[in-house]
Amino acid sequence: MAQSGIQNENLNSDEVVLRDTIQSWLTTTPNSLKQEGGIQRFAAALLFNKPGSVKIANPEQNLPAWFIDGYKRYESIAAH
């Protein structure tokens, strides 16, 4: 999905509200990635934003092992 270009599409007002709600939850909830639904919200945030614009400190420590390779591929898209 990250390579599909969906992040370049304009968001409607409902999508903007959803994106902002997700991002607010991620940034204001302590240990958000460890909370129930945290990884799902983080994955959704990636789809709403251009590759490279969503950063996470120490992904190897903060993301589940099964998610790390996908996150690194997502980040590598931004480098091109």
ZALUMGU-167892 format. One line per 10 residues: number of its first residue (from 0); for each residue x, z, y of N, C-alpha, C. Coordinates in Angstrom, 2 decimals. Atoms other than C-alpha are relative to their C-alpha. Layout:
! residues N
NUM	X,Z,Y,X,Z,Y,X,Z,Y  ...
! end
This chain:
! residues 80
0	0.82,0.00,-1.20,0.00,0.00,0.00,0.86,0.00,1.26  -0.85,-0.09,-1.18,2.83,0.79,2.38,0.54,-1.36,0.41  -0.52,1.33,-0.30,4.05,-2.79,2.13,-1.11,-0.99,0.34  1.11,0.92,-0.22,0.59,-4.29,2.61,-0.22,-0.34,1.47  0.23,0.22,-1.42,0.68,-4.04,6.40,-1.24,0.67,0.53  1.23,-0.67,-0.42,-2.45,-1.91,6.51,0.23,0.88,1.23  -0.30,-0.88,-1.12,-0.70,0.36,9.01,-0.01,-0.76,1.33  0.03,0.81,-1.22,-0.71,-2.53,11.50,-1.41,-0.31,0.48  1.40,0.24,-0.37,-4.50,-2.74,11.53,-0.47,1.06,0.99  0.57,-0.97,-0.94,-6.38,-1.11,14.38,-0.96,0.91,-0.73
10	0.91,-0.98,0.59,-8.24,2.04,13.43,-1.26,0.10,0.84  1.22,-0.25,-0.76,-11.86,2.56,14.33,-0.03,1.48,0.37  0.03,-1.37,-0.51,-12.90,5.81,15.98,-0.09,1.03,-1.11  0.10,-0.94,1.12,-13.84,7.49,12.69,1.34,0.15,-0.71  -1.31,-0.04,0.65,-10.47,6.58,11.18,1.03,0.77,0.84  -0.89,-0.74,-0.89,-8.64,7.93,14.23,-0.26,1.50,-0.14  0.35,-1.42,0.16,-10.50,11.24,13.88,0.53,0.51,-1.34  -0.49,-0.41,1.32,-9.66,11.39,10.16,1.52,0.13,-0.01  -1.46,-0.05,-0.08,-5.99,10.57,10.77,0.46,1.24,0.76  -0.40,-1.14,-0.83,-5.72,13.17,13.51,-0.30,1.34,-0.68
20	0.36,-1.21,0.72,-7.49,15.79,11.40,1.00,0.29,-1.11  -0.99,-0.14,1.08,-5.14,15.19,8.48,1.34,0.45,0.57  -1.29,-0.33,-0.59,-2.06,15.30,10.68,0.00,1.40,0.59  0.10,-1.35,-0.55,-3.25,18.45,12.43,0.09,1.04,-1.12  -0.03,-0.93,1.12,-3.86,20.17,9.10,1.42,0.13,-0.55  -1.37,-0.02,0.55,-0.39,19.18,7.85,0.96,0.76,0.89  -0.96,-0.63,-0.90,1.36,20.44,10.96,-0.34,1.45,0.34  0.38,-1.37,-0.37,-0.59,23.68,11.45,-0.19,0.93,-1.20  0.18,-0.82,1.19,-1.02,24.89,7.87,1.37,0.40,-0.55  -1.28,-0.43,0.56,1.91,27.01,6.69,0.18,-0.52,-1.43
30	-0.30,0.55,1.33,3.59,25.42,3.65,-1.06,-0.99,-0.45  1.12,0.90,0.26,1.00,22.65,3.83,0.16,-0.82,-1.27  -0.18,0.83,1.19,2.55,20.58,1.06,-0.17,0.80,-1.29  0.18,-0.86,1.18,2.30,23.54,-1.32,-1.45,0.47,-0.15  1.40,-0.42,0.03,-1.37,24.17,-0.49,-0.83,-1.01,-0.79  0.89,0.89,0.72,-4.24,22.70,-2.48,-0.37,-1.19,0.89  0.31,1.22,-0.76,-4.72,19.10,-1.33,1.09,-0.42,0.96  -1.06,0.30,-0.95,-1.49,19.12,0.65,0.69,-1.34,-0.25  -0.68,1.26,0.32,0.23,16.26,-1.17,-0.96,-1.17,0.22  0.98,1.07,-0.21,-2.96,14.20,-1.07,-0.14,-0.31,1.49
40	0.09,0.21,-1.45,-3.22,14.71,2.68,1.27,-0.67,0.52  -1.26,0.62,-0.42,0.46,13.83,3.09,0.01,-1.48,-0.38  0.07,1.40,0.43,-0.05,10.61,1.09,-0.93,-0.79,0.91  0.93,0.67,-0.91,-3.04,9.74,3.28,0.65,-0.22,1.36  -0.69,0.14,-1.29,-0.96,10.37,6.41,0.98,-1.17,-0.03  -0.93,1.13,0.13,1.62,7.88,5.12,-0.72,-1.33,0.18  0.75,1.25,-0.10,-1.05,5.20,4.85,-0.54,-0.27,1.39  0.50,0.16,-1.36,-2.31,5.81,8.38,1.10,-0.30,1.01  -1.11,0.16,-0.94,1.15,5.49,9.93,1.02,-1.01,-0.51  -1.01,0.98,0.37,3.92,2.93,9.98,1.14,0.67,-0.76
50	-1.12,-0.56,0.76,6.74,3.44,7.48,1.10,0.49,0.94  -1.05,-0.59,-0.80,9.39,5.70,8.92,-0.49,0.93,1.09  0.51,-0.83,-1.09,7.10,7.42,11.41,-0.44,1.38,-0.48  0.36,-1.30,0.55,6.14,10.28,9.08,1.23,0.53,-0.72  -1.23,-0.57,0.56,9.15,12.44,8.33,-0.29,1.35,-0.63  0.08,-1.32,0.62,9.57,15.42,6.08,1.42,0.49,-0.21  -1.31,-0.60,0.19,12.53,17.75,6.03,0.21,0.28,-1.49  -0.38,-0.30,1.39,14.29,18.03,2.67,-1.03,-0.46,-1.02  1.02,0.46,0.93,11.97,15.80,0.63,0.25,0.44,-1.45  -0.31,-0.40,1.37,13.79,16.73,-2.60,-0.48,1.43,-0.28
60	0.43,-1.39,0.16,12.83,20.37,-2.01,-1.48,0.18,0.30  1.37,-0.21,-0.48,9.42,19.90,-0.38,-1.06,-0.86,-0.66  0.96,0.87,0.68,7.82,17.16,-2.47,0.11,0.19,-1.51  -0.09,-0.07,1.46,6.93,17.19,-6.15,0.92,-1.12,-0.51  -0.95,0.96,0.55,9.44,15.34,-8.32,-0.62,-1.39,-0.18  0.64,1.29,0.26,6.93,12.60,-9.18,-0.25,-0.79,1.29  0.30,0.65,-1.28,6.45,11.80,-5.46,1.26,-0.47,0.72  -1.23,0.23,-0.77,10.08,11.65,-4.31,0.42,-1.47,0.02  -0.43,1.41,0.02,10.95,8.10,-5.45,-0.90,-0.87,0.86  0.93,0.77,-0.83,7.81,6.68,-3.84,0.22,0.26,1.48
70	-0.25,-0.34,-1.40,8.53,8.53,-0.61,1.28,-0.67,0.48  -1.26,0.65,-0.38,12.09,7.21,-0.56,-0.18,-1.51,0.17  0.30,1.45,-0.17,10.81,3.64,-1.09,-0.75,-0.24,1.30  0.76,0.09,-1.25,8.35,4.17,1.76,0.94,0.08,1.20  -0.97,-0.15,-1.09,11.18,5.35,4.01,0.92,-1.21,0.10  -0.91,1.15,-0.03,13.36,2.40,3.00,-0.65,-1.22,0.64  0.72,1.10,-0.65,10.68,-0.01,4.25,0.28,0.01,1.49  -0.22,-0.14,-1.44,11.27,1.33,7.75,1.40,-0.47,0.40  -1.39,0.38,-0.29,14.98,0.54,7.51,0.16,-1.51,0.12  -0.11,1.47,-0.04,14.29,-3.19,7.19,-0.65,-0.60,1.22
! end
